[in-house]
Amino acid sequence: MHSRKIRSLTVSSIGLGCMNMSSGYGPGDDEVSSRLLNEALDAGYRMLDTAMVYGSGHNETLIGSALATRRNEYVLASKCGLSREGTNGDPALIAKSCEASLERLKTDVIDLYYLHRVDPAIPIEESVGALAKLVEQGKVREIGLSEVCSENLRRAHQVHPIAALQSEYSLWSRTPERGVLDVCDELGVTFVPFSPLARAFLTGKAVDVSQLPDSDLRCTIARPRFEPEAFAANSKLLVRFEQIANDCNCTMAQLALAWLLAQRGGNMVPIPGTKHIEWMHENAGAGDIELDAATVAELDTLINEDTVTGERYNAARMAEADAERD
């Protein structure tokens, strides 16, 4: 894979989202996940993305144990400010959370530390100020934000340079195009799309909620587009999408990632998540695919928020999502 920059950090053009190994999409297998993490580094991944809330610390512990002897081979990203109890951007808690994450990850420094969600009860300047202190203390190298609107990105950036902004972005989730991508370009903030494969929809392997366990995210917060009727309508878009992938000699997952890599002059590092070793290798293959302008334009027209049925989140989550304010 090619390399890209997140301020002072050099990362692979595609990072590895690690949440799935611990939560969100059914149980994981620690032995398989440990193999996956090591094979990911061997395959060229140079950024791993985790968070305190993933499995309530399990995911960080998994990475710390599986890669204890390989810490200098990758950029480590984690997050604070979100737990099963909800959002909490209190500066004292951020400092405490960082100490706990460092211990679980078996490291002295987190390369990229995000505020996972904005706490509406605490000014973002205070939360970012706490992150800035962690940088001063040498416990964090760069700081980031997740799922924030343009206004909060600007406010945060005035306190301390923001290296990365992470938010959902894919062919079927275009919220960042409403404004925050422009602000990222203006401020020199790298955009990190999560769920770049639309929760497996764009791989052609997804199923509707009737075939998923109740604990799956696609049956809870991300349910609307996976309801049987909406899913059937959305699946019609994949007919042409698969044809384009075949024309490009790549898989559907690789096509979706290549579309992202073609955006914004390379100021983007998608982090597809998986707990399957074969899919991790498949996703890595997208790092060397270059799409021509005509293909990018056709994909833009084929799958977007005007052609997709259903919101990206349920009503409650949509109402509280700071990113949706753009």
C-alpha positions as CSV (number, residue, x, y, z in Angstrom):
1,M,0.0,0.0,0.0
2,H,1.0,3.6,-0.5
3,S,1.6,5.9,2.4
4,R,-0.3,9.0,3.5
5,K,0.2,11.6,6.2
6,I,-1.8,12.6,9.3
7,R,0.2,15.6,10.3
8,S,3.4,14.2,11.8
9,L,2.3,10.6,11.3
10,T,3.0,8.4,8.3
11,V,0.3,5.8,7.7
12,S,-0.8,3.3,5.1
13,S,-3.4,4.6,2.7
14,I,-5.9,2.2,4.2
15,G,-6.0,1.6,8.0
16,L,-7.5,-1.2,9.9
17,G,-10.7,-0.7,12.0
18,C,-10.5,-3.1,15.0
19,M,-13.9,-2.7,16.6
20,N,-15.4,-5.7,14.9
21,M,-13.0,-8.0,16.7
22,S,-14.6,-7.1,20.1
23,S,-18.1,-5.7,19.5
24,G,-20.8,-4.6,17.2
25,Y,-21.2,-7.5,14.8
26,G,-21.3,-10.6,17.0
27,P,-18.6,-12.3,19.0
28,G,-15.0,-12.4,17.9
29,D,-12.3,-15.0,18.3
30,D,-9.2,-13.7,20.1
31,E,-6.9,-16.3,18.6
32,V,-8.1,-15.5,15.1
33,S,-8.0,-11.7,15.8
34,S,-4.4,-12.0,17.0
35,R,-3.4,-13.7,13.8
36,L,-5.3,-11.1,11.8
37,L,-3.6,-8.2,13.5
38,N,-0.1,-9.7,12.9
39,E,-1.0,-10.5,9.3
40,A,-2.3,-7.0,8.8
41,L,1.1,-5.6,9.7
42,D,2.7,-8.1,7.4
43,A,0.3,-7.0,4.6
44,G,1.3,-3.4,4.9
45,Y,-1.3,-1.9,7.2
46,R,0.4,0.9,9.2
47,M,-2.6,2.3,11.2
48,L,-4.7,0.5,13.6
49,D,-7.9,2.1,15.0
50,T,-9.4,1.2,18.3
51,A,-11.3,2.8,21.2
52,M,-11.9,2.5,24.9
53,V,-15.6,1.6,24.3
54,Y,-14.9,-1.3,21.9
55,G,-15.7,-4.3,24.1
56,S,-15.3,-2.0,27.2
57,G,-11.5,-2.2,26.9
58,H,-11.3,-5.6,25.4
59,N,-10.2,-4.3,22.0
60,E,-7.3,-2.3,23.4
61,T,-6.2,-5.2,25.5
62,L,-6.3,-7.5,22.5
63,I,-4.1,-5.2,20.5
64,G,-1.7,-4.7,23.4
65,S,-1.3,-8.4,23.8
66,A,-1.2,-9.5,20.2
67,L,1.3,-6.8,19.1
68,A,3.4,-6.4,22.2
69,T,6.6,-6.9,20.3
70,R,5.6,-4.9,17.2
71,R,4.6,-1.5,18.6
72,N,7.1,0.4,16.4
73,E,5.6,-1.0,13.2
74,Y,2.3,0.9,13.2
75,V,0.5,4.1,14.1
76,L,-1.9,3.5,17.0
77,A,-5.2,5.4,17.1
78,S,-7.6,5.2,20.0
79,K,-10.5,7.2,21.4
80,C,-12.0,8.5,24.7
81,G,-15.1,10.3,25.8
82,L,-17.6,7.5,25.0
83,S,-18.7,4.5,27.0
84,R,-21.7,2.3,27.5
85,E,-23.0,5.0,29.9
86,G,-22.9,7.7,27.1
87,T,-20.6,10.6,26.2
88,N,-18.4,12.3,28.8
89,G,-15.9,15.0,27.7
90,D,-14.9,15.9,31.3
91,P,-11.2,16.8,31.2
92,A,-10.4,14.8,34.4
93,L,-12.0,11.7,32.9
94,I,-10.2,12.1,29.6
95,A,-6.8,12.1,31.5
96,K,-7.9,9.1,33.5
97,S,-9.1,7.3,30.4
98,C,-5.8,7.8,28.6
99,E,-3.9,6.3,31.5
100,A,-6.1,3.2,31.4
101,S,-5.8,2.9,27.6
102,L,-2.0,3.2,27.8
103,E,-2.0,0.3,30.2
104,R,-4.3,-1.9,28.2
105,L,-2.4,-1.1,25.0
106,K,1.0,-1.8,26.7
107,T,2.5,1.4,25.3
108,D,3.9,4.7,26.6
109,V,2.3,6.8,23.9
110,I,-0.9,6.8,21.7
111,D,0.0,8.2,18.3
112,L,-3.5,9.6,17.5
113,Y,-6.0,10.1,20.3
114,Y,-9.6,11.1,19.4
115,L,-12.4,12.6,21.3
116,H,-14.9,9.9,20.3
117,R,-18.0,12.0,20.6
118,V,-18.8,15.6,21.6
119,D,-20.3,15.9,25.1
120,P,-23.1,18.5,24.7
121,A,-22.7,19.3,28.4
122,I,-19.1,20.4,28.2
123,P,-17.6,23.0,25.8
124,I,-15.5,21.2,23.2
125,E,-12.6,23.7,24.0
126,E,-12.4,22.1,27.5
127,S,-12.3,18.5,26.2
128,V,-9.7,19.4,23.5
129,G,-7.7,21.3,26.1
130,A,-7.4,18.1,28.1
131,L,-6.2,16.3,25.0
132,A,-3.6,19.0,24.4
133,K,-2.3,18.5,27.9
134,L,-1.7,14.8,27.1
135,V,0.3,15.9,24.1
136,E,2.4,18.2,26.3
137,Q,3.0,15.3,28.7
138,G,4.2,13.1,25.8
139,K,1.4,10.5,26.3
140,V,-0.2,11.4,22.9
141,R,1.4,12.5,19.7
142,E,-1.6,13.9,17.7
143,I,-5.2,14.5,18.6
144,G,-8.4,14.0,16.6
145,L,-12.2,14.3,16.7
146,S,-14.9,11.9,15.7
147,E,-18.3,12.7,14.3
148,V,-18.2,16.5,14.7
149,C,-19.7,19.3,12.7
150,S,-17.8,22.0,11.0
151,E,-18.4,24.6,13.8
152,N,-17.0,22.3,16.5
153,L,-14.0,21.3,14.3
154,R,-13.1,25.0,13.9
155,R,-13.6,25.7,17.7
156,A,-11.4,22.7,18.6
157,H,-8.7,23.6,16.1
158,Q,-8.3,27.0,17.7
159,V,-7.3,25.3,21.0
160,H,-4.9,22.8,19.4
161,P,-4.2,21.6,15.9
162,I,-6.5,18.8,15.0
163,A,-4.7,16.1,13.0
164,A,-7.7,13.9,11.9
165,L,-11.4,14.0,11.8
166,Q,-13.1,10.6,11.8
167,S,-16.7,10.2,10.6
168,E,-18.9,7.8,8.7
169,Y,-18.3,8.3,4.9
170,S,-18.9,6.0,2.0
171,L,-20.8,6.0,-1.3
172,W,-24.0,5.7,0.6
173,S,-23.3,8.0,3.6
174,R,-22.4,11.5,2.3
175,T,-22.9,13.7,5.4
176,P,-19.3,15.0,5.4
177,E,-19.8,16.5,1.9
178,R,-22.2,19.0,3.4
179,G,-19.3,21.1,4.7
180,V,-16.9,19.4,7.0
181,L,-14.7,18.0,4.2
182,D,-14.1,21.5,3.0
183,V,-13.1,22.6,6.5
184,C,-10.7,19.7,6.8
185,D,-9.0,20.7,3.5
186,E,-8.9,24.3,4.7
187,L,-7.3,23.5,8.1
188,G,-5.0,20.6,6.9
189,V,-7.0,18.0,8.8
190,T,-6.9,14.4,7.4
191,F,-10.3,12.8,7.0
192,V,-10.7,9.3,8.3
193,P,-13.8,7.5,7.0
194,F,-15.3,4.8,9.2
195,S,-17.8,2.3,7.9
196,P,-16.3,2.9,4.4
197,L,-18.0,-0.3,3.2
198,A,-21.4,0.7,4.4
199,R,-21.5,-1.9,7.1
200,A,-20.7,-4.6,4.5
201,F,-23.5,-3.5,2.2
202,L,-21.0,-2.4,-0.5
203,T,-19.2,-5.7,-0.4
204,G,-22.3,-7.5,-1.6
205,K,-22.2,-9.8,1.4
206,A,-24.7,-8.1,3.7
207,V,-28.1,-9.4,4.6
208,D,-31.2,-7.6,6.0
209,V,-32.2,-7.4,9.6
210,S,-34.4,-10.5,9.4
211,Q,-31.2,-12.6,9.1
212,L,-29.1,-10.8,11.8
213,P,-28.9,-11.2,15.6
214,D,-30.6,-8.5,17.6
215,S,-27.2,-7.4,19.0
216,D,-25.9,-6.5,15.5
217,L,-25.5,-2.7,14.9
218,R,-27.5,-3.1,11.8
219,C,-30.4,-4.2,13.9
220,T,-30.0,-1.3,16.4
221,I,-28.6,2.1,15.6
222,A,-27.9,1.5,11.9
223,R,-31.2,-0.3,11.2
224,P,-33.1,1.9,8.7
225,R,-31.2,0.9,5.6
226,F,-31.2,-2.8,6.6
227,E,-35.0,-3.1,7.1
228,P,-36.2,-5.7,4.5
229,E,-38.0,-3.3,2.2
230,A,-35.3,-0.7,2.3
231,F,-32.6,-3.3,1.9
232,A,-34.3,-4.8,-1.1
233,A,-34.5,-1.4,-2.8
234,N,-30.9,-0.6,-2.0
235,S,-29.7,-3.9,-3.3
236,K,-30.8,-3.0,-6.8
237,L,-28.0,-0.5,-6.8
238,L,-25.5,-3.3,-6.5
239,V,-26.3,-4.8,-9.8
240,R,-24.5,-2.0,-11.7
241,F,-22.0,-1.6,-8.9
242,E,-20.8,-5.2,-9.3
243,Q,-20.5,-4.7,-13.1
244,I,-18.3,-1.7,-12.6
245,A,-16.1,-3.7,-10.1
246,N,-15.8,-6.5,-12.7
247,D,-14.8,-3.9,-15.4
248,C,-12.1,-2.6,-13.0
249,N,-10.8,-6.1,-12.2
250,C,-11.5,-5.7,-8.5
251,T,-14.0,-6.8,-5.9
252,M,-16.9,-4.7,-4.8
253,A,-15.2,-3.9,-1.5
254,Q,-12.1,-2.8,-3.2
255,L,-14.1,-0.6,-5.6
256,A,-15.8,1.2,-2.7
257,L,-12.5,1.8,-1.0
258,A,-10.8,2.9,-4.2
259,W,-13.6,5.5,-4.6
260,L,-12.7,7.0,-1.2
261,L,-9.0,7.0,-2.0
262,A,-9.7,9.0,-5.1
263,Q,-11.4,11.8,-3.1
264,R,-9.9,15.1,-2.0
265,G,-6.5,14.7,-3.5
266,G,-5.6,11.9,-1.2
267,N,-6.4,13.7,2.1
268,M,-8.3,10.6,3.3
269,V,-7.5,7.4,5.1
270,P,-10.4,5.0,5.2
271,I,-10.4,2.4,8.0
272,P,-12.5,-0.6,7.0
273,G,-13.2,-2.9,9.9
274,T,-13.3,-6.7,9.9
275,K,-12.7,-9.8,12.0
276,H,-12.1,-12.0,9.0
277,I,-8.5,-12.5,7.8
278,E,-9.4,-13.0,4.2
279,W,-11.4,-9.8,4.1
280,M,-8.6,-7.9,5.7
281,H,-6.3,-9.0,2.8
282,E,-9.0,-8.2,0.3
283,N,-9.4,-4.7,1.6
284,A,-5.6,-4.1,1.5
285,G,-5.7,-4.8,-2.2
286,A,-7.6,-1.5,-2.7
287,G,-4.6,0.5,-1.7
288,D,-3.1,0.2,-5.2
289,I,-6.2,0.7,-7.3
290,E,-6.5,3.9,-9.2
291,L,-9.9,4.8,-10.7
292,D,-10.3,7.0,-13.8
293,A,-12.4,10.2,-13.5
294,A,-15.3,8.6,-15.5
295,T,-15.6,5.7,-13.1
296,V,-15.5,8.0,-10.1
297,A,-18.2,10.1,-11.6
298,E,-20.4,7.1,-12.4
299,L,-20.1,5.8,-8.9
300,D,-21.0,9.2,-7.5
301,T,-24.2,9.2,-9.5
302,L,-25.1,5.5,-8.9
303,I,-24.9,5.4,-5.1
304,N,-25.5,8.5,-3.0
305,E,-27.9,9.7,-0.4
306,D,-30.5,10.6,-3.1
307,T,-30.5,7.1,-4.5
308,V,-30.3,5.2,-1.2
309,T,-33.4,4.3,0.8
310,G,-33.4,5.0,4.6
311,E,-31.3,7.2,7.0
312,R,-27.9,6.0,8.1
313,Y,-29.0,5.9,11.8
314,N,-32.3,5.4,13.6
315,A,-34.1,8.6,14.6
316,A,-32.7,8.8,18.1
317,R,-29.1,8.5,17.0
318,M,-29.7,10.9,14.1
319,A,-31.0,13.5,16.5
320,E,-27.9,13.4,18.7
321,A,-25.3,13.1,16.0
322,D,-23.2,16.3,16.0
323,A,-22.0,15.5,12.5
324,E,-25.5,15.8,11.2
325,R,-25.6,19.5,12.1
326,D,-23.6,20.3,8.9
